[in-house]
Amino acid sequence: MAELQARWHRSMAEFPQGPWQELVAASGLPFYSWNWLHGLETSGSITAREGWQPMHLGLWRGEQLVAAAPLYLKGHSYGEFVFDHAFAQLAGQLGQRYYPKLLGMSPVSPVQGYRFHVAPGEEEAPLTALMFRLIEDFCRQNGILSCNLLSVDPAWLPLAEAAGWARWLNQRSEWTNPGFASFDDYLAGFNANQRRNIKRERRAVAEAGLTLTPLVGEAISEAMLLRMHRFYADHCSRWGAWGSKYLREDFFLYAHGHLLEQLVLFSAHRGDPTEPVAMSLCVHSEDALWGRYWGSDVDLENLHFETCYYAPIAWAIERGLRRFDPGAGGSHKRRRGFLAEPQISLHLWTEPAFDTIVRRWLPEANARQLEEIEAVNAELPFSRPPVGLEAPA
């Protein structure tokens, strides 16, 4: 690997689009495509001014891109959905500066699957080990206390943990499709009481005169995406400082020109689907669906469930999709078919005292998290498979 050169990149524009896509194609995740990450940056949504300085690592052999890691220097902990405020507090107690920290994820999208991306035909294990060393060296040389890789791909863990990084478990939600032929098949897995509740919730929306229509790809106009942005912005504003409004209007405009193949809008309307009173935006691949944003002009009970869960599940069944990640938060997801599952993050701390304290705490914290996940899932009103991840020692 002596001929490899490591470079740190301050924007996605410094990577050629085609070679980047060859690296990330195997992941199947739209959130790591060149267009997605580039759109976040060029729209002004993810920039140094917003506390997200792109600091992507690339390995090059001459002009050939061999491997890459999407990384960001963060000046805060917003938009991550893995809450490390206790770590920041500990750093202060030890007289350490917690920010800026180095972060690996698809910004403001806590979707499982983060990993380093390696070109086809290259040896993944030695390149992964090299990139971990380069990241640790970068942090130590620049006085960075903490590096955090969030929503990590579980299949990548053996390579990642071989580098000595610490594993921290949190929770995520996911619906899985074992091969349902219809929405009724999905309902059949619930107990009788919850099955009636779901039917009642859907019926309430229909009785209010609303129809849900999915709009996919070229059926999504620029005007619809601008409307989606307004829904999103208005919904976030209702939560004040906790509103999590990260994406600018320009990202939705960019999406119309570059991301339509991955988008589906669920329009709740009384006539024309292009005149919605509520709408959700989801992202899809060939086998998975991710719920991202929603908003409504009407205050109608159960409309959120229909727009963000039931209509997307029905669409996923129709398309034969195998997984649906509805997004972060919300215990109400559990009763509507979404299992609690472990969400894995990996961490490096360069200050020995800090590292020692947190690593002593993690085994018990991870074990408690798995116990909580099992307890949550034991109360679900539908049949489920067991959680298949052991707590690390």
N, C-alpha and C positions, 0 to 999 in steps of 0.2 A: 504493500500500500504506500510505498515511499513516493510514488509519483502523484499521489493525491494532494490537492490543495484545499484547505478549509477557508471559506470566506463567510463573513457576517454581512447580511444584507438588510438594508433599512427600508425596503419596500418589495412587494411582489413584482413590481415592474423590472427589477433587476434579474429576474428569472425568465428564461424563454418559456412561453406558454406550452408548446408542444412537449418538450422534455419533462416539464413539471407534471403534465397530465399522464405521461407514461409512468412516472413514479407512483402517483396516487391512484391509478386506475384500479389496482387490485383491492383497495379498501372498499370501493363501492360507495363511498360517502360523498355526497355533493358538497358538504361543508368544508372539504379540504381541496376542492377543485381550484384551479388558478383563477377562474372567473369569480368564484365566491369570495375568496380572500382578497383579490384585487379590487373587487367592487366595494368591500368594506373600507378599504384604504382610500380609494379615489373618491368615494362619496363623502369623505370627511367623518364617517362614523367611527372608524378605528384609526386613530392618529395619536401622535405624541401629545398634541394639545388636549385630547380627551383622556389622557393617561394610559394610552396603549402605544408605545413606541415599537414598531416592527423591528425585530432583531433576529431574522431567520438565518439558520445555519445551513450552508450548502457545502457539499463535498464535490470537488471538480477534478476531472482528469483532463487537463487542457481546457477545451471549451465544452467538454461533455459533462453534463450534470449526472453525478453518480448517486447522490443521496441528499436528502433535505429534511429539515425539521422546522415546522412553523413555530416561531417563538416570539415573545413580546416582553419588553420591559414595562412593568406595571407600576404606576404611582399610587394605586389604590387597590381595593379588593372587590370592586363592583363588576357585575357582568360575568362572574365566574360560577356562581351557584354551588360552590364548595366553600364553606364559610370558615376562614382562617383568622378571624378577629382575635381569638384567644392566643394564637401564635404571635400576632402583632403586639398584643398586650405583654406577653412574656418577653419579647425582645426589648420592649421599653423598660421592663423591670430589671433586665440584665444590662441596661445601658447600651443596647445595640440598636442600630437603625434597620427597621424592617423593610422600608421602601427606599428605592425601587427594588422590586423582586423580578425574577425571570419566570415567565409563565409559558407553558405549552398547552394550547387548546385551540379550537376554532372559536374566535371571539364571540361572546354573548350567546353561544350555542352549546349547551352542556350535553352534547351527543356522544354516546360511548363510541370509542374507536381511535383515540389519539395514539399515534406511534410515529417513529421515524420512518420515512419513505425511502425505499431503496430501488434502484433501477433493476428491471428484469435481467437476470443472468449474473448479477453481482452477489457476493457472499454476504448475507445479511448479518450474521453474528459478529464477525470482526468489524464491519462498518458501524454497527450499533454500538459496540464497545468503544470504538474510537470516538464516536460522537458524544457519548456520555463523558469521556475524558475531556474532550474539548469544551463541553458545557461547564464542567466543574472547574477547569482552568480559567475559563472566561469569568465565572463568578468570583473565584478567589482573586484573580488579578484586578478586578474592578470593585472589590469590596462589597459584593452582593451576598447577603446573608442566606437568601432562600431561593431555591428553584423548585417549581411545582408543575408537574405534568398531570393534567386533569382529565377525567373521563377516559381513562386508558383502556385500550383494547385488551380484554383478558387473555387473548391468545398471545399477546406480546410480552406478558409478564415474565416468563422465564428468562428472556434476554435482558429485560429491563432490571429485574431484581439481581441478576448476576453482577451488575455494576454496583450493588450495595445500596441502592436507593430504598427508602422506607415506604411501605405501603400503608395507606390510610383508607378506611372504608366509610362511605356514607350511603345514602339511599337514592334510588332512582325508580321509575315506574316503567312497565312495559306490558303491552298486550301481545300475545302470540297467537297465531292462527294455525291450528293443527291440521287444517284442511277443510274448514267450514265451506259448505256449499251455499249458504244463505245466512241472512241476519237471524233468522229463526234458529238455525243451528247454534249460533253464538248464544242466543237467549236460553237455549235448552240446558246449558251448563250451569245456570243459576238456580238457586233454590226458588220455590214457588213465590215466596213473598217478594224477593227482589226482582223476579221476572215480571210480576205485576207492576212494581214500581217503575221499572224501565218503560214498560208499555204505557203507563200513565203519563210519564214525563214526555214521551214522544207525542202522545195524543194531545197533550196540552198545547204543544207548539202548533200542531196541525189545526186544532180547533181555534187558534188565534188567527188563522188564515195564512199561515206562513208555510212556504215550501222551501226545501233545501235542494240546491242544484250545484253539483261540482263543475267547476270550470278548469280546464286543463290546457296547458301549452298555448297554442296559437289562439285558443278561445279567450285567453286573458288579454284584455286591452290595456294600454297604458293608463287610460282613465280608471280602470278597475283597480290597478295597483296603486294609483294615487289615492283612490277612495280607501283602499286597504290601509294605506299609511295614515290617513285621517282617523280611521277606526282605532288603529294601534295607538296613535298619539293621544287621542281622547281617553282611551281606556287607561293608559299609563298615568295621565294627569289626575285621574280620580284617586290615585294612591299617593299623591303628593311626592314627598322626597323619596318614597319607596316605590315609585312608579316604574323604575327600570326601563326608561325610554332611552335607548342607545342608538337606534338606527335613524338616520336622516332621510328626508324625502328623496334625496338623490340616490340612495341605495335602491329604493323601489323603482325609480326611473331606470337605473342601471340594470336591475333585474329584468325589466321588460325587454331590453336589448340583448341580454346575455344569459339569462337563467330560466327562461320560460319552460324548457324541457323538464326541469326539476320541480316546477311549482304546480299546486292545485289550490284553488280558492273554493271554499264552501259558502255559497251565497244564500242567505236567508231572505226571501222576498215575498211580496204579495202579488206579483205579476211578472214583470220583466226581471230575469236574473241579473241584468246589468244595473238594476236599481235596488240594491240590497238595503235592508234595514239593519242587518248584522252580517258579519262575515268573519271567517277564519282563514288564515294562510297556513298551508302545510307544504312540506318538502318531501319528495319521494325519490326512490331509486327503483331498480327493477324488482326488489323484494321487500322494501321497507318504506315506512311512512313516519314522518316526524311532525308533530304539532308545534307551531311556533307562536303565532300571534292571532289576536281576535279583538273585536270590538262591536258595539251595538248602539243604535240610536234609540232603542226601546228597552224599557225595563220589564222584561217578561221572564217570569220564573221558568226554569228548565231550558231556556233558549241556549244558554252557554253549553249545557250538556249535549244538546242536539247538534249544535254547530261545531263543537270542538271534539266530541267523542263519538256519538252514535252515527252521524252522517259519515265521518271519516272511517269508522270501523266498517260500515256497510260498503263503502267504496273500496276499502282494502280487501274485503272478502270478494267483491266482484272482480277485482284485478288479480286476485291470487297472491297478494302480498302476505308475507309471513310475520312481520313485526310492525308494531306501531308504538313509538315513543311519544307520549302526549306532551312532554315538556316538564319543566321543573315544578315542584311544589304541589300542594293540594291533596289532602287526605281523601277528598271526595272522589278522586280517581279510583281508589281501591275498590269501592263498591260497584264500580261500573266495568270491571273486567281487567283491571291493570294490577299486575303483581308488583309487590315491593321487591326490589333486587339490589344487590350490592353495586355501588358505584365506586370505582377504584381510582385513587390518585397516587402518584409517586412523588417523593419529596427528597431533596438534598438540602442540608443546612451546613454551612461552612464554618460556623462558630462552634467549637467543641462542647462548651457548656450547654448551649442551646440544643445541640444535637442530642446530647446525652439525656437531657430532661424529657424531650419529646419522645425519643425512642423508648424510654422506660414506660411512658404513658400509653403508647400506641397498642401494645398487645391486648391490654384490658379494654381499651376503647373499641378496638375492632371486634373483640369477642362480644361486647355489649351490643354493638351495632347488629351483628348477626343474630343475636338473641331477639332483638327488637324486630328485625325483619321477619323472623320465624313467627313471632307473636302476632304481628300485624297480619301476616298471610294466613295464620290459623283461624282468624276471625272472618275471612272473606266468604261472601255468600255464593261462591262458585268453586268448582273443582279446580285443583292446581297441582303442578309438579313441585317437587322439593327444590329449595335453593341449593345450588351445587358449588358453593365456594367455601372453603374452610378458612378460619381466621389464621393469619400467619403467626408463627411463634415469636 
